[in-house]
Amino acid sequence: MLSLQNMEFTASQIASFIDGKIIGDDNALITGVSPIESGETGHLSFIAQERFSHYLDTSNCSVLIVSENILTKNNYTQTIISVKDAYLSFQVLMNLYQEMQGRKEGVEDGASIHDTAVVGDKAYVGAFTYVSEKAKIGEGSQIYPQVYIGKGVKIGKNCKIDSGARIYDYCIIGDNCIIHSNTVIGGDGFGFQPTADGFKKIPQLGNVIIEDDVEIGSNCSIDRATIGSTIIGKGTKIDNLIQIAHNVKIGQNNVIASQTGIAGSTIIGDWNQIGGQVGIVGHIKIGNQVKIQAQSGVTSNVNDRETLYGSPAISYNDYLRSYVHFRNLPELVKRINNLENNSKDHTNE
């Protein structure tokens, strides 16, 4: 549950934020937000899907934001705010609330900022953060405590870098990006040359470029390029615990789920959906609007709009048809053995 920290809103004020229509008490008071299944008096929640509509009669919340297609009568126990899409309206409301909490500004005691570094107006740098020489932090960006920002790093406007993140030398972060705790941007790529004396490290001299509006979860590793740049395209969202290797280029508006690994120099297009624990080999090209199911292994180029499953990954529909036979494999083997035995018996007659 979310407390509104002593701020109070009426139903009519909430409705004005999201262009909603009130059914009930315009002045119903809201002091908190609850999940629909554990609502409390004075709290706000939402119902976006018909399968949750029974909460219209059972929730203890005082005010509910509800998708208009779910409503079937003109009066309810609670005050209702009717909107076209309750889920999207609730998101708008939560974003507004977050903005109302205000951003921090200034440099906290214990932060270390090199003389040649530049920190933009209304930016915040938390305690025990280190900002290296010639680094630049854009206007309004929030750099939380214990962050490392390397030499020559550029961070755009209105970014949020959570505690414990590490951004290595010369990496570039666009505007409105979020990087969660303990993620490493720009560590060395996994480059080694086998020799008679063992594996010799290949210097990794490139950087990482993260374009605008990217969000990267916690404990991710995005490696710098050997030469050139590893690139994460605009609007891409990356979950926790993901490895992206050197010289990978990911396009715009992709979503990549937890524990996925992408090997070096692979190119991924736009608007792809990549499930959890997917493994993608290096030096291949994946097109646009591709869907890769969880735990799939991708070993070759993928055309636009394909849906893949399995390891090695094949067409999703082919996989499902094949899996039906796989589940029946013991029975199929038994039938084949019976047929062979019967055939031998007839041969011996």
WOCOR-V421111 format. One record per pair of residues at least 24 apart in sequence whose C-alpha atoms are under 10 Angstrom apart, sorted by the first residue. I is the first residue (numbers start at 1). J is the second residue. If there is no record, write none. Layout:
[[I J] [I J]]
This chain:
[[1 32] [1 33] [1 34] [1 35] [1 38] [1 39] [1 40] [1 43] [1 44] [1 45] [2 31] [2 32] [2 33] [2 34] [2 35] [2 43] [2 44] [3 31] [3 32] [3 33] [3 34] [3 43] [4 30] [4 31] [4 32] [4 33] [4 43] [4 97] [4 101] [5 31] [5 32] [5 101] [6 31] [6 32] [7 31] [7 32] [8 32] [8 42] [9 42] [10 42] [10 63] [11 44] [11 62] [11 63] [11 64] [11 65] [11 79] [11 80] [11 81] [12 81] [14 44] [14 63] [14 65] [14 81] [14 93] [15 65] [15 80] [15 81] [15 82] [15 83] [15 89] [15 93] [17 89] [17 92] [17 93] [17 96] [18 65] [18 81] [18 82] [18 83] [18 84] [18 86] [18 88] [18 89] [18 90] [18 91] [18 92] [18 93] [19 81] [19 82] [19 83] [19 84] [19 89] [20 65] [20 66] [20 67] [20 68] [20 80] [20 81] [20 82] [20 83] [20 84] [20 86] [20 89] [21 65] [21 66] [21 68] [21 80] [21 81] [21 82] [21 83] [21 84] [22 63] [22 64] [22 65] [22 79] [22 80] [22 81] [22 82] [22 83] [23 63] [23 64] [23 73] [23 74] [23 75] [23 76] [23 78] [23 79] [23 80] [23 81] [23 82] [24 63] [24 74] [24 75] [24 76] [24 77] [24 78] [24 79] [24 80] [24 81] [25 62] [25 63] [25 78] [25 79] [25 80] [25 81] [26 63] [26 79] [26 80] [26 81] [27 79] [28 62] [28 63] [28 78] [28 79] [29 62] [29 63] [29 79] [30 61] [30 62] [30 63] [31 62] [32 61] [33 61] [33 63] [33 94] [34 60] [34 61] [35 59] [35 61] [36 60] [36 61] [36 64] [37 61] [39 63] [39 64] [41 78] [44 79] [44 80] [44 90] [45 86] [45 90] [46 80] [46 81] [46 82] [46 85] [46 86] [46 87] [46 89] [46 90] [47 85] [47 86] [47 87] [47 90] [48 83] [48 84] [48 85] [48 86] [48 87] [48 88] [48 89] [48 90] [49 85] [49 86] [49 87] [56 80] [65 89] [65 90] [66 90] [103 140] [103 141] [103 142] [103 158] [104 140] [104 141] [104 142] [104 143] [104 144] [105 140] [105 141] [105 142] [105 143] [106 140] [106 142] [107 143] [108 144] [108 145] [110 145] [110 146] [111 144] [111 145] [111 146] [111 147] [112 148] [113 149] [114 151] [116 152] [117 151] [117 152] [117 153] [117 154] [118 154] [119 155] [120 155] [120 156] [120 157] [121 157] [122 157] [122 158] [123 157] [123 158] [123 159] [124 160] [125 161] [126 162] [126 163] [127 163] [128 163] [129 163] [129 164] [129 165] [130 166] [131 167] [132 168] [132 169] [133 169] [134 170] [135 169] [135 170] [135 171] [135 172] [136 172] [137 173] [138 173] [138 174] [138 175] [138 176] [139 175] [140 176] [141 175] [141 176] [141 177] [141 178] [142 178] [143 179] [144 181] [146 181] [146 182] [147 181] [147 182] [148 184] [149 185] [150 186] [153 207] [153 208] [154 209] [155 210] [156 211] [156 212] [157 212] [158 213] [159 212] [159 213] [159 214] [159 215] [160 215] [161 216] [162 217] [162 218] [164 218] [164 219] [165 218] [165 219] [165 220] [166 221] [167 208] [167 222] [168 207] [168 208] [168 223] [168 224] [169 205] [169 206] [169 207] [169 208] [169 224] [170 205] [170 206] [170 207] [170 208] [170 209] [170 224] [171 206] [171 207] [171 208] [171 209] [171 210] [171 224] [171 229] [171 230] [172 207] [172 208] [172 209] [172 210] [172 211] [172 229] [172 231] [173 208] [173 209] [173 210] [173 211] [173 212] [173 213] [173 214] [173 232] [174 209] [174 210] [174 211] [174 212] [174 213] [174 214] [174 233] [174 234] [175 210] [175 211] [175 212] [175 213] [175 214] [175 234] [176 211] [176 212] [176 213] [176 214] [176 215] [176 235] [177 210] [177 211] [177 212] [177 213] [177 214] [177 215] [177 216] [177 234] [177 235] [177 236] [177 237] [178 212] [178 213] [178 214] [178 215] [178 216] [178 217] [178 237] [179 214] [179 215] [179 216] [179 217] [179 218] [179 219] [179 220] [179 238] [180 215] [180 216] [180 217] [180 218] [180 219] [180 220] [180 239] [180 240] [181 216] [181 217] [181 218] [181 219] [181 220] [181 240] [182 217] [182 218] [182 219] [182 220] [182 221] [182 241] [183 216] [183 217] [183 218] [183 219] [183 220] [183 221] [183 222] [183 240] [183 241] [183 242] [184 218] [184 219] [184 220] [184 221] [184 222] [184 223] [184 243] [185 209] [185 210] [185 216] [185 220] [185 221] [185 222] [185 223] [185 224] [185 244] [186 221] [186 222] [186 223] [186 224] [186 225] [186 229] [186 230] [186 245] [186 246] [187 221] [187 222] [187 223] [187 224] [187 225] [187 245] [187 246] [188 221] [188 222] [188 223] [188 224] [188 225] [188 226] [188 245] [188 246] [189 221] [189 222] [189 223] [189 224] [189 225] [189 226] [189 230] [189 244] [189 245] [189 246] [189 247] [189 263] [189 264] [190 223] [190 224] [190 225] [190 226] [190 245] [190 246] [190 263] [190 264] [191 225] [191 226] [191 245] [191 246] [191 264] [202 226] [203 227] [204 228] [204 246] [205 229] [206 230] [206 246] [206 247] [207 231] [207 246] [207 247] [208 232] [208 246] [208 247] [208 248] [208 249] [209 233] [209 249] [210 234] [210 235] [210 236] [210 250] [211 235] [211 236] [211 251] [211 252] [212 236] [212 252] [213 237] [213 252] [213 253] [214 238] [214 252] [214 253] [214 254] [215 239] [215 255] [216 240] [216 241] [216 242] [216 256] [217 241] [217 242] [217 257] [217 258] [218 242] [218 258] [219 243] [220 244] [220 258] [220 259] [220 260] [221 245] [221 261] [222 246] [222 247] [222 248] [222 262] [223 247] [223 248] [223 264] [224 248] [225 264] [225 265] [226 264] [226 265] [230 264] [230 265] [230 266] [231 267] [232 268] [233 268] [233 269] [233 270] [234 270] [235 270] [235 271] [236 270] [236 271] [236 272] [237 273] [238 274] [239 275] [239 276] [240 276] [241 276] [241 277] [242 276] [242 277] [242 278] [243 279] [244 280] [245 282] [246 282] [247 282] [247 283] [248 282] [248 283] [248 284] [249 285] [250 286] [251 287] [251 288] [252 288] [253 289] [254 288] [254 289] [254 290] [255 291] [256 292] [257 294] [258 294] [259 294] [259 295] [260 294] [260 295] [260 296] [260 297] [261 297] [262 298] [266 301] [267 301] [268 301] [268 302] [269 303] [269 304] [270 304] [271 305] [272 304] [272 305] [272 306] [272 307] [273 307] [274 308] [275 309] [278 309] [278 310] [278 311] [278 313] [279 311] [279 312] [279 313] [280 312] [280 313] [291 316] [292 316]]
